[in-house]
Every structure is written in C-alpha cells, then in structure tokens.
Amino acid sequence: MDGMTSGGGMGNAGGSMSDVLRIQLEMNELENREQSVQSDLDVAKVRFNALLNRPSESEIFLPDTLAMSDFAWKEADMRERIRSQNSMLRMIDAEKAAGEAMMKMNKKMSLPMIGVGLQYMWVGKRSETSMSDMSGMGRRGMSDMNGMDMVMPMLSVSVPIFRKKYSAQQREDRLKIQASQEKYEGALNDLEAEYAEVCRRLRDAERQVALYREQDALAMTTYRLAVQEYVSGSGALNNVLEVRRQWLDYRFKRAEAVAAYNTAVAMMENLLSESQEP
C-alpha cells in the first residue's frame, strides 16, 4: 500500500494524506474482523475437544487451505448403495427375516407329528417241557420261532394339544412381518427424501465453488488494474478498496462453499453408513 499511496500522491497530491488515513481505517476494520474470526475459532476448538472428551486446550491441527473432499457420486448409484448398505434398512430386514423364520417354526409346531421306527425284541429260547402244554398247532408255530429275536415296524402319530396357541402365534408373527415391511418402506421414504436434500446441497455447493473460484480470479485481475489506475492518477482509492473488499468476500464465500460441500459429503456417507475411502 505504501507504493500505491506514494503513486497516488504523484497523481493526486491533495488527497494523499486522506488516502493514507482511509487505508488505515480499512486495516483497522480488517484486523477487528480477523480477531472476531479467531475468537469464534477458539470457541469452536473448545467445543470440538469436548465432543472428543479431551482437555479444552488440546491442540487441533487445521490445514492452511480448505480443500474439497475427494468424493465421486452419481445419483443412480447412490440410491442403490443406500438400499444395500444403510444400517437402518439392514436392521429392519433382519427383523423381518427373524419374523418369517419364527412363523415357519410355529407353523411346523402346529402340524401333526408322524414317527416311523423299528422295535427290536429279544426272545429267549424256551425248553421243550414248557412248550409241551401248548396245543399242537400253536406248539408247532412257536417251536419254529423259539429263540428267534423279533423286529416290529412302528408308526406313531401325535397331534399338538396347543394347536390354537401356535395358530395365534402365527397370526402375531404375520402382523410383525407386515409391521416390519411398513417400517422398512417408511424408513426408505425418509432416506429418499433426505438423499434428495443432500444431492441438492452437493449440487449447490459444487456450483458455488466453481462460481466463486471464477469470481476470485476476476476480482484479483480487477484489483490489479484498479491499483495501476490509482498509481497512474486515473483512478480513485475508493475503487481500489471496493474491489479489494469484493475479492476478499469472494474468497470467504468460496471457503464457505467448500465447507458446505464437505458437510454434504459427510451427510451422504452417513446415509450410506459406510466410510468413503479416498
């Protein structure tokens, strides 16, 4: 600014002292703004450390330049990934699967149970004396089977006593499955709405970052031209200061747009419930 002021004196000697004072006013204002921002940053650091359960004076390392998160996304792909990866939807799916398994079990418990098997009987050999008391025909048949073990096929059928209980349990399971399905659809609708809002934020942030990047470059070029005009005596200091304010304002807005984009990326990762690896 010293060179600019001396140049201004060459072009407009009568206003040189007032220009110096005007520049000093601008510097004081910028210093006050810087202190205010630093105060806000200190408070934010204390809150951040509190969230991490760390001492409030713990150091937090911040990058010199705020960069956009490396996040590639396509709307169609994101919808499918949310359906398959979101932890809430997977939890509801698990509840529904558990209800279906329980209903199948109760249905089987209410059915008659049929058992098929074999019964083995050991038969000891009897003496001829003990068999002499039998009639001729019976004695002849028993004599042939004397000492032979017996194997008999068995068939059993059991009907559940508490069949109505199992039927009622099946109806309850069916209602639970229906409730899980409705819960899933409601959660999916909420996620779809939240996803649409996050997509809007991402698009707006991307557009604003591109806009303020271009505005930053144009304002910088304009500022240099305004300084040259002031030095040559064909421009006013007010024009230089106004362009300088615009340039700083665009840089602040660009940083805010980058922060908004990174916040939207974090929201998208939360919808996916899965960290995005760079």
Contacts in CASP RR format, 6 or more apart in sequence:
PFRMAT RR
TARGET T0000
AUTHOR 0000-0000-0000
METHOD contacts of the structure
MODEL  1
MDGMTSGGGMGNAGGSMSDVLRIQLEMNELENREQSVQSDLDVAKVRFNA
LLNRPSESEIFLPDTLAMSDFAWKEADMRERIRSQNSMLRMIDAEKAAGE
AMMKMNKKMSLPMIGVGLQYMWVGKRSETSMSDMSGMGRRGMSDMNGMDM
VMPMLSVSVPIFRKKYSAQQREDRLKIQASQEKYEGALNDLEAEYAEVCR
RLRDAERQVALYREQDALAMTTYRLAVQEYVSGSGALNNVLEVRRQWLDY
RFKRAEAVAAYNTAVAMMENLLSESQEP
1 23 0 8 1.000
3 231 0 8 1.000
4 227 0 8 1.000
4 230 0 8 1.000
4 231 0 8 1.000
4 240 0 8 1.000
5 16 0 8 1.000
5 19 0 8 1.000
5 20 0 8 1.000
5 23 0 8 1.000
6 16 0 8 1.000
7 230 0 8 1.000
7 231 0 8 1.000
7 233 0 8 1.000
8 16 0 8 1.000
8 19 0 8 1.000
8 230 0 8 1.000
8 231 0 8 1.000
8 233 0 8 1.000
8 237 0 8 1.000
9 15 0 8 1.000
9 16 0 8 1.000
9 19 0 8 1.000
10 231 0 8 1.000
10 233 0 8 1.000
11 232 0 8 1.000
11 233 0 8 1.000
12 233 0 8 1.000
19 237 0 8 1.000
22 237 0 8 1.000
22 241 0 8 1.000
23 237 0 8 1.000
23 241 0 8 1.000
26 241 0 8 1.000
26 244 0 8 1.000
45 56 0 8 1.000
45 60 0 8 1.000
46 56 0 8 1.000
48 60 0 8 1.000
49 55 0 8 1.000
49 56 0 8 1.000
49 57 0 8 1.000
49 58 0 8 1.000
49 60 0 8 1.000
50 56 0 8 1.000
52 58 0 8 1.000
66 255 0 8 1.000
66 258 0 8 1.000
66 259 0 8 1.000
66 262 0 8 1.000
67 258 0 8 1.000
68 209 0 8 1.000
68 258 0 8 1.000
68 261 0 8 1.000
68 262 0 8 1.000
69 261 0 8 1.000
69 262 0 8 1.000
69 265 0 8 1.000
69 266 0 8 1.000
70 278 0 8 1.000
71 265 0 8 1.000
71 268 0 8 1.000
71 276 0 8 1.000
73 202 0 8 1.000
73 268 0 8 1.000
75 199 0 8 1.000
78 195 0 8 1.000
78 199 0 8 1.000
78 268 0 8 1.000
78 271 0 8 1.000
78 272 0 8 1.000
79 192 0 8 1.000
79 195 0 8 1.000
81 272 0 8 1.000
82 89 0 8 1.000
82 191 0 8 1.000
82 195 0 8 1.000
82 271 0 8 1.000
82 272 0 8 1.000
83 89 0 8 1.000
83 188 0 8 1.000
85 272 0 8 1.000
85 273 0 8 1.000
85 274 0 8 1.000
86 191 0 8 1.000
86 271 0 8 1.000
86 272 0 8 1.000
86 273 0 8 1.000
87 273 0 8 1.000
88 187 0 8 1.000
88 191 0 8 1.000
88 273 0 8 1.000
89 184 0 8 1.000
89 187 0 8 1.000
89 188 0 8 1.000
89 191 0 8 1.000
92 180 0 8 1.000
92 183 0 8 1.000
92 184 0 8 1.000
92 187 0 8 1.000
93 184 0 8 1.000
95 176 0 8 1.000
95 180 0 8 1.000
95 183 0 8 1.000
96 177 0 8 1.000
96 180 0 8 1.000
96 181 0 8 1.000
96 184 0 8 1.000
99 173 0 8 1.000
99 176 0 8 1.000
99 177 0 8 1.000
99 180 0 8 1.000
100 173 0 8 1.000
100 177 0 8 1.000
102 169 0 8 1.000
102 173 0 8 1.000
103 170 0 8 1.000
103 173 0 8 1.000
103 174 0 8 1.000
103 177 0 8 1.000
106 166 0 8 1.000
106 169 0 8 1.000
106 170 0 8 1.000
106 173 0 8 1.000
107 166 0 8 1.000
107 170 0 8 1.000
109 160 0 8 1.000
109 166 0 8 1.000
110 160 0 8 1.000
110 163 0 8 1.000
110 166 0 8 1.000
110 167 0 8 1.000
110 170 0 8 1.000
111 160 0 8 1.000
112 157 0 8 1.000
112 158 0 8 1.000
112 159 0 8 1.000
112 160 0 8 1.000
113 157 0 8 1.000
113 158 0 8 1.000
113 160 0 8 1.000
114 155 0 8 1.000
114 156 0 8 1.000
114 157 0 8 1.000
115 154 0 8 1.000
115 155 0 8 1.000
115 156 0 8 1.000
115 157 0 8 1.000
116 153 0 8 1.000
116 154 0 8 1.000
116 155 0 8 1.000
116 156 0 8 1.000
117 153 0 8 1.000
117 154 0 8 1.000
117 155 0 8 1.000
118 151 0 8 1.000
118 152 0 8 1.000
118 153 0 8 1.000
118 154 0 8 1.000
119 151 0 8 1.000
119 152 0 8 1.000
119 153 0 8 1.000
119 154 0 8 1.000
120 149 0 8 1.000
120 150 0 8 1.000
120 151 0 8 1.000
121 149 0 8 1.000
121 150 0 8 1.000
121 151 0 8 1.000
121 152 0 8 1.000
122 149 0 8 1.000
123 145 0 8 1.000
123 146 0 8 1.000
123 147 0 8 1.000
123 148 0 8 1.000
123 149 0 8 1.000
123 150 0 8 1.000
124 147 0 8 1.000
125 146 0 8 1.000
125 147 0 8 1.000
126 142 0 8 1.000
126 146 0 8 1.000
126 147 0 8 1.000
131 139 0 8 1.000
131 142 0 8 1.000
131 143 0 8 1.000
131 146 0 8 1.000
132 139 0 8 1.000
134 142 0 8 1.000
160 166 0 8 1.000
191 271 0 8 1.000
194 267 0 8 1.000
194 271 0 8 1.000
195 268 0 8 1.000
195 271 0 8 1.000
198 264 0 8 1.000
198 267 0 8 1.000
198 268 0 8 1.000
198 271 0 8 1.000
201 260 0 8 1.000
201 263 0 8 1.000
201 264 0 8 1.000
201 267 0 8 1.000
202 261 0 8 1.000
202 264 0 8 1.000
202 265 0 8 1.000
202 268 0 8 1.000
204 260 0 8 1.000
205 257 0 8 1.000
205 258 0 8 1.000
205 260 0 8 1.000
205 261 0 8 1.000
205 264 0 8 1.000
206 261 0 8 1.000
208 253 0 8 1.000
208 254 0 8 1.000
208 257 0 8 1.000
208 260 0 8 1.000
209 254 0 8 1.000
209 257 0 8 1.000
209 258 0 8 1.000
209 261 0 8 1.000
211 257 0 8 1.000
212 250 0 8 1.000
212 251 0 8 1.000
212 253 0 8 1.000
212 254 0 8 1.000
212 257 0 8 1.000
213 254 0 8 1.000
215 250 0 8 1.000
215 253 0 8 1.000
215 254 0 8 1.000
216 247 0 8 1.000
216 250 0 8 1.000
216 251 0 8 1.000
216 254 0 8 1.000
219 243 0 8 1.000
219 246 0 8 1.000
219 247 0 8 1.000
219 250 0 8 1.000
220 247 0 8 1.000
222 243 0 8 1.000
222 246 0 8 1.000
222 247 0 8 1.000
223 240 0 8 1.000
223 243 0 8 1.000
223 244 0 8 1.000
223 247 0 8 1.000
226 235 0 8 1.000
226 239 0 8 1.000
226 240 0 8 1.000
226 243 0 8 1.000
227 240 0 8 1.000
229 235 0 8 1.000
229 239 0 8 1.000
230 236 0 8 1.000
230 237 0 8 1.000
230 239 0 8 1.000
230 240 0 8 1.000
265 276 0 8 1.000
269 275 0 8 1.000
269 276 0 8 1.000
END
